[in-house]
Amino acid sequence: MPDLPPLREVIRKHGLSASKALGQNFLFDQQLLGRIAAIPGDLQDAEVLEIGPGPGGLTRALLAAGARVTAIERDTRCIPALAELEHVWPRRLRVIEDDALNIDAPALFEGRPHIVANLPYNVGTALLVRWLSAEWQPWWQSLTLMFQREVAERIVAPPGTSAYGRLAVLAQWRSSARIAMPVHRSAFTPPPKVMSAVVHIVPGEAPEGVTFAKLEQCTAAAFGQRRKMLRQSLKSVPGAVEALPAVGIDPARRAETVSVDEFVALARQLSV
C-alpha cells in the first residue's frame, strides 16, 4: 500500500459526510477493508467493478490487492478524493461519475470482472436482482457485496426458514451464495441502526430446460401469498397447480417449504 493519508483525513480535507439520501455509510478500518478485498481470491491484474466507492476506502484495498478497478460513483463530492487515488495508481483506476442503475456495466469490460462493493443500502437489492437476472453464464465472475444483515440472510436462507423467499431462490438456483463475514455496525461512520454482512456469490451452471422467466413467475406467485397452500397461491400461473404432483410436490405445502431444486423442477415442467 502506498503511503496515503488516513481516510478520516481525506474526509476532512474534502468536507465529506455520509449522505443518508444516498444510503451511504463509510468504512475506515483498512484491515477490515483488506479482508473484504481478499474474499474473491487473487485479484492480481483482475478487473473489478466497484459501486459507490465514496471516499475510496475499499477502492484502496482493491488496488493494493493488484486489481484494475472501475468505480461508479454518483456523489460528485467524492470525485476529487477518488481522483487522488487515480494519481497514485495510474492506469489502474477508472472513475465514472454516474448512477449505477443507469449504467450499462457489461459494456465497460472486455472480460468478466469481479464485482466488489459496499453497496448503498437504498439500491443494493435492486442491483443484486439485476445481476442475478442476467444472461447465463453472467458477465461477472463473482459478487462480493455488503448488505444489511437481514438482506444477507434472505440471500442465503435455506427452505423452512422465515428468511427464505424469492431472493434466496434467485441467488441459489444457478449460483452458490454464502455469508463471507459479518460486519458490526460500529465499523461504519455513521453507525447504521442495523448489523451488516458481506455476501459472496459465485455463478454455477444453469439447470437445463428451465427459463428464468418461468422460475420468476412461479416464485412470485408462491411467495406473493406465502401463507397460502400452493394449490391456492399458484392459481395465477397457468398449469402450475396441475404440474405439482408430476414433480412430487404436495399442493397442500406452502412456498417456504419448497426447496430451490423443487422450484426448478416445477419451472422446468412448465417450460416444456
C-alpha positions as CSV (number, residue, x, y, z in Angstrom):
1,M,0.0,0.0,0.0
2,P,1.5,3.4,-1.0
3,D,1.9,6.0,1.8
4,L,-1.6,7.5,1.8
5,P,-3.2,9.8,4.3
6,P,-5.8,8.2,6.6
7,L,-9.3,8.1,5.3
8,R,-10.5,10.3,8.1
9,E,-8.1,13.0,7.0
10,V,-9.3,12.6,3.4
11,I,-12.9,13.1,4.6
12,R,-11.9,16.3,6.5
13,K,-9.9,17.6,3.6
14,H,-12.8,17.3,1.1
15,G,-15.5,18.2,3.6
16,L,-17.3,14.9,3.1
17,S,-20.0,13.3,5.2
18,A,-22.1,10.2,4.6
19,S,-25.4,11.1,2.8
20,K,-28.5,9.4,4.2
21,A,-30.3,10.1,1.0
22,L,-27.7,8.1,-0.9
23,G,-27.6,5.3,1.6
24,Q,-24.0,5.9,2.5
25,N,-22.1,4.6,5.4
26,F,-18.3,4.9,5.3
27,L,-15.8,2.2,6.4
28,F,-12.4,3.5,7.6
29,D,-10.8,0.3,9.0
30,Q,-8.2,-0.6,6.4
31,Q,-7.6,-4.0,7.8
32,L,-11.3,-4.9,7.6
33,L,-11.4,-3.4,4.0
34,G,-8.4,-5.6,3.1
35,R,-10.2,-8.7,4.4
36,I,-13.2,-7.8,2.2
37,A,-11.0,-7.3,-0.9
38,A,-9.5,-10.8,-0.3
39,I,-12.8,-12.6,-0.4
40,P,-12.9,-13.1,-4.2
41,G,-9.5,-14.6,-4.2
42,D,-6.4,-13.5,-6.1
43,L,-7.1,-10.1,-7.7
44,Q,-3.7,-9.5,-9.2
45,D,-4.3,-7.8,-12.5
46,A,-8.0,-8.8,-12.3
47,E,-10.8,-6.4,-13.4
48,V,-13.1,-5.3,-10.6
49,L,-16.3,-3.2,-10.7
50,E,-17.0,-1.2,-7.5
51,I,-20.3,0.5,-6.9
52,G,-20.5,3.5,-4.6
53,P,-16.8,3.8,-3.6
54,G,-17.4,7.0,-1.6
55,P,-14.1,8.4,-0.4
56,G,-12.3,5.3,-1.6
57,G,-11.6,3.1,1.4
58,L,-12.5,-0.2,-0.3
59,T,-11.0,1.2,-3.6
60,R,-7.6,1.5,-1.8
61,A,-7.8,-2.1,-0.6
62,L,-8.7,-3.4,-4.1
63,L,-5.9,-1.5,-5.8
64,A,-3.5,-2.7,-3.1
65,A,-4.5,-6.2,-3.9
66,G,-3.5,-5.7,-7.5
67,A,-6.9,-5.2,-9.1
68,R,-7.7,-2.9,-12.0
69,V,-10.8,-1.1,-10.7
70,T,-13.7,0.6,-12.4
71,A,-15.6,2.6,-9.8
72,I,-19.0,4.1,-10.4
73,E,-19.9,7.0,-8.0
74,R,-22.9,9.3,-8.3
75,D,-21.9,11.6,-5.4
76,T,-20.0,14.4,-7.0
77,R,-18.5,15.4,-3.6
78,C,-16.4,12.2,-3.6
79,I,-14.9,12.5,-7.1
80,P,-11.9,14.7,-6.0
81,A,-10.9,12.2,-3.3
82,L,-11.1,9.3,-5.9
83,A,-9.1,11.4,-8.4
84,E,-6.2,11.5,-5.9
85,L,-6.2,7.6,-6.0
86,E,-6.0,7.8,-9.8
87,H,-2.8,9.7,-9.5
88,V,-1.3,7.2,-7.0
89,W,-2.4,4.2,-9.1
90,P,-2.2,5.5,-12.7
91,R,-4.0,3.4,-15.3
92,R,-5.3,1.1,-12.6
93,L,-8.3,3.1,-11.5
94,R,-11.2,4.4,-13.7
95,V,-13.8,6.5,-12.1
96,I,-17.2,7.0,-13.7
97,E,-19.5,9.7,-12.3
98,D,-23.0,8.3,-12.7
99,D,-25.8,6.3,-11.1
100,A,-25.0,2.6,-11.2
101,L,-28.7,1.9,-12.0
102,N,-28.3,3.9,-15.3
103,I,-25.0,2.3,-16.4
104,D,-24.6,-0.5,-19.0
105,A,-22.0,-2.1,-16.8
106,P,-21.2,-5.1,-19.0
107,A,-20.2,-2.7,-21.8
108,L,-17.4,-1.3,-19.6
109,F,-15.4,-4.6,-19.7
110,E,-13.8,-6.8,-22.3
111,G,-13.5,-9.7,-19.9
112,R,-15.6,-10.8,-16.9
113,P,-15.0,-8.6,-13.8
114,H,-15.5,-9.4,-10.2
115,I,-18.0,-7.1,-8.5
116,V,-16.9,-5.9,-5.1
117,A,-18.9,-3.2,-3.3
118,N,-20.1,-1.8,0.0
119,L,-23.4,-1.2,-1.7
120,P,-25.5,1.8,-0.8
121,Y,-28.4,0.4,1.2
122,N,-31.0,2.0,-0.9
123,V,-30.0,0.4,-4.2
124,G,-28.3,-2.8,-3.1
125,T,-31.1,-5.3,-3.6
126,A,-32.2,-3.8,-7.0
127,L,-28.6,-4.1,-8.3
128,L,-28.3,-7.7,-7.0
129,V,-31.5,-8.8,-8.7
130,R,-30.3,-7.2,-12.0
131,W,-27.0,-9.0,-11.8
132,L,-28.6,-12.4,-10.9
133,S,-31.2,-12.0,-13.7
134,A,-28.6,-11.6,-16.4
135,E,-28.0,-14.0,-19.2
136,W,-26.0,-17.1,-18.1
137,Q,-23.1,-17.5,-17.8
138,P,-23.2,-14.0,-16.5
139,W,-20.9,-11.2,-17.5
140,W,-19.4,-11.1,-14.0
141,Q,-17.1,-13.7,-12.3
142,S,-18.2,-13.2,-8.7
143,L,-20.2,-10.9,-6.4
144,T,-18.7,-9.7,-3.1
145,L,-21.3,-7.4,-1.6
146,M,-22.1,-5.7,1.7
147,F,-25.7,-5.8,2.7
148,Q,-27.8,-5.2,5.8
149,R,-27.6,-8.4,7.8
150,E,-31.3,-9.1,7.3
151,V,-30.9,-8.9,3.5
152,A,-27.8,-11.1,3.6
153,E,-29.7,-13.7,5.5
154,R,-32.5,-13.6,2.9
155,I,-30.0,-14.3,0.1
156,V,-28.5,-17.4,1.7
157,A,-31.6,-18.7,3.5
158,P,-32.5,-22.4,3.4
159,P,-36.1,-23.7,2.9
160,G,-38.2,-23.8,6.0
161,T,-36.9,-20.5,7.5
162,S,-38.7,-17.2,7.8
163,A,-36.0,-15.5,5.6
164,Y,-36.4,-18.0,2.7
165,G,-38.1,-16.4,-0.3
166,R,-37.8,-15.2,-3.8
167,L,-34.4,-13.7,-3.2
168,A,-33.0,-16.9,-1.9
169,V,-34.2,-18.9,-4.9
170,L,-32.9,-16.3,-7.3
171,A,-29.5,-16.3,-5.7
172,Q,-29.2,-20.1,-5.3
173,W,-30.8,-21.8,-8.3
174,R,-27.7,-21.3,-10.6
175,S,-25.1,-19.9,-8.2
176,S,-23.8,-20.5,-4.7
177,A,-24.2,-17.9,-2.0
178,R,-22.7,-17.6,1.4
179,I,-22.1,-15.1,4.1
180,A,-18.4,-14.5,4.0
181,M,-18.2,-12.3,7.1
182,P,-20.4,-10.3,9.5
183,V,-19.6,-6.6,9.9
184,H,-20.6,-4.9,13.2
185,R,-22.5,-1.6,12.9
186,S,-19.7,0.1,14.9
187,A,-17.3,-0.3,11.9
188,F,-19.2,2.3,9.9
189,T,-19.3,6.1,10.1
190,P,-22.0,7.0,10.9
191,P,-23.0,3.7,12.5
192,P,-26.2,2.4,10.9
193,K,-29.1,1.1,13.1
194,V,-28.6,-2.5,11.8
195,M,-25.8,-5.0,11.5
196,S,-24.3,-5.8,8.1
197,A,-22.7,-8.8,6.4
198,V,-20.7,-9.5,3.3
199,V,-22.2,-12.0,0.9
200,H,-20.1,-13.8,-1.7
201,I,-21.9,-15.3,-4.8
202,V,-20.2,-17.5,-7.4
203,P,-22.1,-18.4,-10.6
204,G,-22.6,-22.1,-11.5
205,E,-24.2,-24.0,-14.3
206,A,-27.8,-23.1,-15.1
207,P,-30.1,-26.1,-14.8
208,E,-31.1,-27.4,-18.3
209,G,-34.6,-26.9,-19.6
210,V,-35.6,-24.0,-17.3
211,T,-36.3,-20.4,-18.3
212,F,-35.6,-17.7,-15.8
213,A,-39.0,-16.1,-16.7
214,K,-40.9,-19.2,-15.7
215,L,-39.0,-19.7,-12.5
216,E,-39.6,-16.0,-11.6
217,Q,-43.3,-16.4,-12.4
218,C,-43.6,-19.4,-10.1
219,T,-41.7,-17.9,-7.2
220,A,-43.5,-14.5,-7.5
221,A,-46.9,-16.2,-7.2
222,A,-45.9,-18.7,-4.5
223,F,-44.1,-16.2,-2.2
224,G,-46.6,-13.4,-3.0
225,Q,-49.1,-15.4,-1.0
226,R,-46.7,-17.4,1.1
227,R,-49.2,-18.2,3.9
228,K,-51.5,-20.0,1.5
229,M,-51.1,-23.5,0.2
230,L,-49.6,-23.9,-3.2
231,R,-52.9,-25.0,-4.7
232,Q,-54.1,-21.5,-4.0
233,S,-51.0,-19.3,-4.4
234,L,-50.1,-20.8,-7.8
235,K,-53.6,-20.5,-9.4
236,S,-52.4,-17.4,-11.3
237,V,-49.6,-19.5,-13.1
238,P,-51.2,-21.5,-15.9
239,G,-50.7,-25.2,-15.5
240,A,-48.7,-24.8,-12.2
241,V,-51.2,-26.4,-9.8
242,E,-51.7,-29.4,-12.2
243,A,-47.9,-29.8,-12.5
244,L,-47.2,-30.0,-8.8
245,P,-48.0,-33.8,-8.4
246,A,-46.0,-34.5,-11.5
247,V,-42.8,-33.2,-9.9
248,G,-43.5,-34.7,-6.5
249,I,-44.7,-31.5,-4.7
250,D,-47.8,-31.8,-2.4
251,P,-50.2,-29.0,-3.4
252,A,-51.0,-28.6,0.3
253,R,-47.5,-27.3,1.1
254,R,-46.6,-23.7,1.4
255,A,-43.9,-21.8,-0.5
256,E,-41.3,-21.6,2.3
257,T,-41.2,-25.4,2.5
258,V,-40.3,-25.9,-1.3
259,S,-36.6,-26.2,-2.0
260,V,-34.8,-24.5,-4.7
261,D,-34.4,-27.7,-6.6
262,E,-38.2,-28.3,-6.4
263,F,-38.9,-24.8,-7.7
264,V,-36.5,-25.6,-10.6
265,A,-38.3,-28.9,-11.3
266,L,-41.7,-27.1,-11.4
267,A,-40.4,-24.4,-13.7
268,R,-38.8,-27.0,-15.9
269,Q,-42.2,-28.8,-16.1
270,L,-43.9,-25.6,-17.1
271,S,-41.1,-24.6,-19.6
272,V,-41.8,-27.7,-21.8
